[in-house]
């Protein structure tokens, strides 16, 4: 029987799918999703892998404390279902936006004396490297016949090329097509380069994903 490994880029999945659907990670049933992806094939040993940046609590910041607690609970849920969790620290980086004609309403901001806006952004470091490494090591150790990649990160292409052409493993790309009614530029779209570089491609739309929403928990969260 064909052996399958599932590799999910958690941050990528959140921004491309869950955020678009108004969901948190705990409101999505990753176990049922895995069964759907495998489609009757055999999940290899340690073949369910989830890659995510870890939240760090800031002293005196109740929001980061709550977010960290929720993530810890989510990790425990995944581990109970035999998911391998690969983490990387989220690092804070200060960025700035220069107020010029690229900014909507820039003239009003300039009249107020606002020439730039500084803000902090969390950046995930090294997750793509860990996923690519597991993809290659798994191929070398013959841990799978097919790797299912749930990520639209083009940085994975060199690793995908290597396992396909050097180790003759198959790679299946799971992409998503979820329109944004307010801005077509912000719609979730599959990555063409990954479509071209993989053996099998499955592009999922919103109706494909709704069966994996934990309705009771989802409804409770919406009422808060």
C-alpha positions in Angstrom: 0.0 0.0 0.0 1.2 3.5 -0.8 2.7 5.2 2.3 1.9 8.9 2.7 3.4 11.7 4.8 1.5 14.9 5.5 3.5 18.1 6.0 1.4 21.1 7.0 2.9 24.6 7.2 0.7 25.8 10.1 1.3 29.6 9.7 0.8 29.4 5.9 -2.4 27.4 6.4 -3.7 29.9 8.9 -3.1 33.0 6.7 -4.3 31.4 3.5 -7.3 29.4 4.8 -8.3 29.7 8.5 -8.1 33.5 8.6 -10.1 33.7 5.4 -12.8 31.5 7.0 -12.7 33.4 10.3 -11.3 30.4 12.2 -8.7 29.7 14.9 -6.5 26.6 14.6 -8.5 24.8 17.4 -11.7 25.2 15.4 -10.4 23.1 12.6 -10.3 19.3 12.7 -6.9 18.4 11.4 -7.4 14.7 12.0 -10.4 14.5 9.7 -8.5 16.7 7.2 -5.6 14.3 7.3 -8.0 11.3 6.6 -9.5 13.3 3.7 -6.0 14.0 2.2 -4.8 10.5 2.6 -7.9 9.1 0.8 -7.5 5.5 1.8 -3.7 5.3 1.7 -1.5 4.4 4.6 -0.1 7.2 6.8 3.5 6.4 7.4 5.1 6.2 10.8 5.4 9.7 12.2 3.8 10.8 9.0 1.6 13.6 10.3 3.7 16.7 10.8 2.7 20.3 11.7 5.1 23.2 11.5 4.4 26.4 13.4 6.1 29.4 15.1 5.7 29.5 18.9 4.2 32.4 20.7 6.3 34.0 23.5 4.7 35.6 26.4 5.6 39.3 27.0 5.8 40.3 30.6 2.7 42.1 31.6 1.0 41.5 28.3 -2.3 39.7 28.9 -2.9 39.1 25.2 0.3 37.2 24.6 -0.3 35.2 27.8 -3.8 34.2 26.5 -2.4 33.4 23.0 0.3 31.3 24.5 -2.1 29.3 26.6 -4.4 28.7 23.6 -1.4 27.5 21.5 -0.3 25.2 24.3 -3.8 23.7 24.4 -3.8 23.3 20.6 -0.4 21.6 20.7 -1.6 19.1 23.3 -4.6 18.3 21.2 -2.4 17.6 18.1 0.0 15.5 20.2 -2.9 13.4 21.5 -3.7 12.6 17.9 -0.1 11.6 17.1 0.9 14.7 15.2 4.6 15.6 15.2 4.9 19.3 16.0 7.9 21.2 14.6 8.3 24.6 16.1 10.3 27.8 15.5 10.3 30.9 17.6 8.4 33.9 16.4 10.7 36.9 16.3 9.5 40.5 16.6 10.8 42.9 14.0 10.2 46.7 13.8 9.1 48.0 10.5 8.0 51.3 9.2 5.7 52.7 6.4 6.7 55.9 4.8 3.7 58.1 4.1 3.7 59.0 0.4 1.3 58.7 -2.6 1.3 54.9 -2.2 -0.7 55.2 1.0 -4.5 55.8 0.8 -5.3 59.2 2.2 -1.7 60.1 2.5 -2.4 63.9 2.0 -4.5 64.0 5.2 -1.8 62.2 7.1 0.9 64.5 5.9 -1.1 67.5 6.9 -1.3 66.1 10.4 2.5 65.9 10.4 2.6 62.1 10.1 5.5 61.2 7.8 5.9 57.6 8.8 4.3 54.9 10.9 6.3 52.4 12.9 5.0 49.1 14.0 6.1 45.7 15.2 5.5 42.5 13.2 6.1 38.9 14.2 8.2 36.9 11.8 8.5 33.2 11.6 12.0 32.0 11.1 13.2 28.6 9.8 9.9 26.8 9.4 10.4 26.3 5.7 13.8 25.0 6.3 12.5 22.4 8.8 9.8 21.3 6.5 12.2 21.0 3.5 14.7 19.1 5.7 12.0 16.6 6.8 10.9 16.2 3.2 14.5 15.3 2.1 15.4 13.1 5.2 12.1 11.3 4.8 12.9 10.5 1.2 16.5 9.4 2.0 15.3 7.1 4.8 12.4 5.8 2.6 9.8 6.9 5.1 7.2 7.6 2.5 6.2 7.0 -1.1 4.2 10.3 -1.4 4.6 13.5 0.5 1.5 15.7 0.8 2.6 19.3 1.1 0.1 21.7 2.6 1.9 24.9 2.0 2.1 27.5 -0.8 5.7 28.5 -0.1 7.9 28.6 -3.2 11.0 28.2 -1.0 10.2 24.5 -0.9 10.7 24.0 -4.6 14.4 23.0 -4.5 13.6 20.3 -1.9 10.6 19.1 -3.9 12.8 18.8 -7.0 15.4 16.9 -5.1 13.1 14.2 -3.7 11.3 13.8 -7.0 14.2 13.5 -9.3 16.9 12.1 -7.0 14.8 9.7 -4.9 11.9 9.2 -7.2 9.4 10.1 -4.5 6.0 11.6 -5.4 4.9 15.0 -4.1 1.3 16.1 -3.9 0.5 19.8 -3.6 -2.6 20.9 -1.7 -3.5 24.5 -2.8 -6.5 26.6 -2.0 -8.8 28.9 -3.9 -10.8 31.2 -1.5 -12.0 34.5 -2.9 -12.0 37.7 -0.9 -15.1 39.6 -1.6 -13.6 42.9 -0.5 -10.4 42.6 -2.5 -9.5 40.2 -5.2 -5.8 40.9 -4.7 -6.1 39.4 -1.2 -7.9 36.2 -2.3 -6.2 32.9 -1.6 -4.9 31.4 -4.8 -2.9 28.3 -5.5 0.8 28.8 -6.4 1.4 28.1 -10.1 5.1 27.2 -9.5 4.1 24.5 -7.1 1.5 23.2 -9.4 4.2 22.8 -12.1 6.7 21.2 -9.8 4.6 18.5 -8.2 3.2 15.1 -9.4 -0.3 15.6 -8.2 -2.3 18.8 -7.4 -5.5 19.2 -5.5 -7.0 22.7 -5.3 -9.5 23.0 -2.5 -12.3 25.6 -2.3 -14.3 26.7 0.8 -17.0 24.0 0.4 -14.2 21.4 0.5 -13.1 22.7 3.9 -16.4 23.3 5.7 -16.7 19.6 6.8 -13.6 20.0 8.9 -14.9 22.9 11.0 -15.7 22.0 14.6 -19.2 23.5 14.6 -19.9 23.5 18.3 -16.6 25.2 19.1 -16.9 27.5 16.2 -20.4 28.7 17.2 -19.3 29.2 20.8 -16.3 31.4 19.6 -18.6 33.5 17.4 -20.9 34.3 20.3 -18.0 35.8 22.4 
